[in-house]
């Protein structure tokens, strides 16, 4: 019995992509260090402890998920789809929490962190969409009207339910970007993708004109074109972020030495351990630190696409593309937000920003990629 247990554990380790795990772990430890600096002025280590515990849990799940064949999981796509909608609908129950104008979190009594359903559902959404693409490609023509309608209906139904309940545009945009990347790689005609993007833009315009979009959200877009439009209000966050990034110059002011990062004033750098963690890196570690962050994330994303290129099955390839797309959008959106070239939409920087459910979900997602990477190798190399 003991021998079989040892062999089972050893097999789990053999199934994992250790290079990908190393990249994710280094990025997360880097993030924890910056979170410690960003919250140093509070005198509390709560956020650091929570993030460290989430990292340990994430690493454990990474190994477990690496040993699971997603082709087998995808066979239960009906249950996965039901889970996606059911988990999101929990937001309308008393468990749903409204934080920063978004009802996007679940607060469970006795649980140390709030859970964001959109983070978890990203993974199952990618798996179900990959299964749907493979099925349509085998049984139908991906370029046909019926296939495009089925794919579009899947996306619109999910993000429609989520956005109506939560008001969280940032996560909705992540799902759209994942969808576009996956259907593009699968071979859906470019004209359908262009038509869909045009239709989405037109729908956004109509919602804007009919005042269906909250004023604060409109302002977040408008201030991108005029930074002086609301400098003491909604433009304050990004203005402070730019000042922090500029103050760091090449090498930064030093860890735990940032002027704004270490300020106890409520008027200083906002959300410094979550949305604006990149500005903390820029102020305290300078351009060199920022390049290190971008380099780590780029390496992780590249590993996802390498796994997609080597995947043994089409569905595995689509899944890896979806995971890589998720990281790309969140990285670009978060850094763009800190540079004042993209609106503040509540997206954290993968592996670096504080968020227990986010870090665990990311390691599970990378565990899926790890399993694909390992199973694509010849038997003698596993």
QUIRA-V357801 format. One record per backbone hydrogen bond with DSSP energy under -0.5 kcal/mol. NH is the residue of the N-H (numbers start at 1). CO is the residue of the C=O. If there is no record, write none. Layout:
nh->NH co->CO
nh->NH co->CO
This chain:
nh->5 co->1
nh->6 co->2
nh->7 co->3
nh->8 co->4
nh->9 co->5
nh->10 co->6
nh->11 co->7
nh->12 co->8
nh->13 co->9
nh->14 co->10
nh->15 co->11
nh->16 co->13
nh->18 co->16
nh->21 co->17
nh->22 co->18
nh->23 co->19
nh->24 co->20
nh->25 co->21
nh->26 co->22
nh->27 co->23
nh->28 co->24
nh->29 co->25
nh->30 co->26
nh->31 co->27
nh->32 co->28
nh->33 co->29
nh->34 co->30
nh->35 co->31
nh->36 co->32
nh->37 co->33
nh->38 co->34
nh->39 co->35
nh->40 co->37
nh->42 co->39
nh->43 co->39
nh->43 co->40
nh->44 co->39
nh->49 co->45
nh->50 co->46
nh->51 co->47
nh->52 co->48
nh->53 co->49
nh->54 co->50
nh->55 co->51
nh->56 co->52
nh->57 co->53
nh->58 co->54
nh->59 co->55
nh->60 co->56
nh->61 co->57
nh->62 co->58
nh->63 co->59
nh->64 co->60
nh->65 co->61
nh->66 co->62
nh->67 co->63
nh->67 co->64
nh->68 co->65
nh->70 co->68
nh->72 co->69
nh->73 co->69
nh->74 co->70
nh->75 co->72
nh->76 co->73
nh->77 co->74
nh->79 co->76
nh->80 co->76
nh->81 co->77
nh->82 co->78
nh->83 co->79
nh->84 co->80
nh->85 co->81
nh->86 co->82
nh->87 co->83
nh->88 co->84
nh->89 co->85
nh->90 co->86
nh->90 co->87
nh->91 co->88
nh->92 co->89
nh->93 co->90
nh->96 co->93
nh->97 co->105
nh->99 co->97
nh->99 co->102
nh->102 co->99
nh->103 co->166
nh->104 co->102
nh->105 co->97
nh->106 co->115
nh->107 co->95
nh->108 co->106
nh->109 co->107
nh->111 co->108
nh->115 co->106
nh->117 co->115
nh->119 co->116
nh->120 co->116
nh->121 co->117
nh->122 co->118
nh->123 co->119
nh->123 co->120
nh->124 co->120
nh->125 co->121
nh->126 co->122
nh->127 co->123
nh->128 co->124
nh->129 co->125
nh->130 co->126
nh->131 co->127
nh->132 co->128
nh->133 co->129
nh->134 co->130
nh->135 co->131
nh->136 co->132
nh->137 co->133
nh->138 co->134
nh->139 co->135
nh->140 co->136
nh->142 co->140
nh->144 co->141
nh->148 co->144
nh->149 co->145
nh->150 co->146
nh->151 co->147
nh->152 co->148
nh->153 co->149
nh->154 co->150
nh->155 co->151
nh->156 co->152
nh->157 co->153
nh->158 co->154
nh->159 co->155
nh->160 co->156
nh->161 co->157
nh->162 co->158
nh->163 co->159
nh->164 co->160
nh->165 co->161
nh->166 co->162
nh->167 co->163
nh->169 co->167
nh->172 co->168
nh->173 co->169
nh->174 co->170
nh->175 co->171
nh->176 co->172
nh->177 co->173
nh->178 co->174
nh->179 co->175
nh->180 co->176
nh->181 co->177
nh->182 co->178
nh->183 co->179
nh->184 co->180
nh->185 co->181
nh->186 co->182
nh->187 co->183
nh->188 co->183
nh->192 co->189
nh->193 co->189
nh->194 co->190
nh->195 co->191
nh->196 co->192
nh->197 co->193
nh->198 co->194
nh->199 co->195
nh->200 co->196
nh->201 co->197
nh->202 co->198
nh->203 co->199
nh->204 co->200
nh->205 co->201
nh->206 co->202
nh->207 co->203
nh->208 co->204
nh->209 co->205
nh->210 co->206
nh->211 co->208
nh->212 co->207
nh->213 co->207
nh->217 co->214
nh->218 co->214
nh->219 co->215
nh->220 co->216
nh->221 co->217
nh->221 co->218
nh->222 co->218
nh->223 co->219
nh->224 co->221
nh->225 co->222
nh->226 co->222
nh->229 co->226
nh->233 co->230
nh->235 co->230
nh->236 co->233
nh->239 co->235
nh->240 co->236
nh->241 co->237
nh->242 co->238
nh->243 co->239
nh->244 co->240
nh->245 co->241
nh->246 co->242
nh->247 co->243
nh->248 co->244
nh->248 co->245
nh->249 co->245
nh->249 co->246
nh->252 co->248
nh->253 co->283
nh->254 co->284
nh->257 co->254
nh->262 co->258
nh->263 co->260
nh->268 co->265
nh->272 co->269
nh->274 co->271
nh->276 co->271
nh->277 co->274
nh->279 co->276
nh->280 co->276
nh->281 co->277
nh->282 co->278
nh->283 co->279
nh->284 co->280
nh->285 co->281
nh->286 co->281
nh->286 co->282
nh->287 co->249
nh->288 co->250
nh->289 co->285
nh->290 co->286
nh->291 co->287
nh->292 co->288
nh->293 co->289
nh->294 co->290
nh->295 co->291
nh->296 co->292
nh->297 co->293
nh->298 co->294
nh->299 co->295
nh->300 co->296
nh->301 co->297
nh->302 co->298
nh->303 co->299
nh->304 co->300
nh->305 co->301
nh->306 co->302
nh->307 co->303
nh->308 co->304
nh->309 co->305
nh->310 co->306
nh->311 co->307
nh->311 co->308
nh->317 co->313
nh->318 co->314
nh->319 co->315
nh->320 co->316
nh->321 co->317
nh->322 co->318
nh->323 co->319
nh->324 co->320
nh->325 co->321
nh->326 co->322
nh->327 co->323
nh->328 co->324
nh->329 co->325
nh->330 co->326
nh->331 co->327
nh->332 co->328
nh->333 co->329
nh->334 co->330
nh->335 co->331
nh->336 co->332
nh->337 co->333
nh->338 co->334
nh->339 co->335
nh->340 co->337
nh->341 co->336
nh->342 co->336
nh->345 co->343
nh->349 co->274
nh->350 co->348
nh->352 co->349
nh->353 co->349
nh->354 co->273
nh->357 co->114
nh->359 co->355
nh->360 co->356
nh->361 co->357
nh->362 co->358
nh->363 co->359
nh->364 co->360
nh->365 co->361
nh->366 co->362
nh->367 co->363
nh->368 co->364
nh->369 co->365
nh->370 co->366
nh->371 co->367
nh->372 co->368
nh->373 co->369
nh->374 co->370
nh->375 co->371
nh->376 co->372
nh->377 co->374
nh->381 co->378
nh->382 co->378
nh->382 co->379
